[in-house]
Amino acid sequence: MSEDDLEAKDIECIISGGRVARRFARDPRGTRYEVIGDATDGRRRGVVCRFLRSGVLLIITAYAEEE
């Protein structure tokens, strides 16, 4: 996150306003989702996350989309 100048509020914005671009169902640790959306300043960014069995959303990584 820090390398791409992202903060927690950016991640929230990307997840709440973005769309699931890919679903990785073959991961033995659980299905991962790639969510693409806009950060708070409008930059297009991605987040990879998964739900834990407890229902908690785990953020795996966040990144700037390649141009």
N, C-alpha and C positions, 0 to 999 in steps of 0.2 A: 504494500500500500504506500509506504513512504517513498519508494522509488518513483512511483507514478503520481506523487503529490495528492494522495487520497486520504480522507479522514472518515471517521465513523459516520458522520452525517451524509457523506457522499455514498457510502455503501447502502445506507437506508434508502436513499433516494433512488439508487440504481435498482434495488430489489423491489421497492414498492411501485415504481413507475415503469420498470423494464418488462422484458418478455423472456420466456425461457427459449433460448436459441438451440440448445442441445441437451439431451438427457443421456447420461452414461449409466446404463442399467446393469452392466456386467461386472461392476466393481464389487468384490466380495465384502467390502465394508459397508455397502449400501449405495443406493442410486445417488449419483451426483447430478447437479443441474448447473448449466452455464446460463446465467442471466445477463442480457445485454440491455443497457439503459443509459440514461444521462446522469452525470454527477450534478451537484448543486449548481455548478457554473455552466452547465450545458455540454460539457465534454462527454463524448461517447466512451463508455467504459464497460468492462465485464467483471462479473463475480462468479466464482465457482463455489458451490455450497452443497450441503447435504443435511437431511434431517437425521438426528440421532434417535434412538429408540425412545428416549425420554421426551421427544417432541421438540427439543431444542434445535434451532437452526445453527449449524456449524459453518462458518465462513472458512473456506479452504485457501482461496487466493483471490486477489483483486488485481486488475491490470488495465492498461490502456490498450484499446484495440489497435491493431496494426493498420497503418494507412496505406 
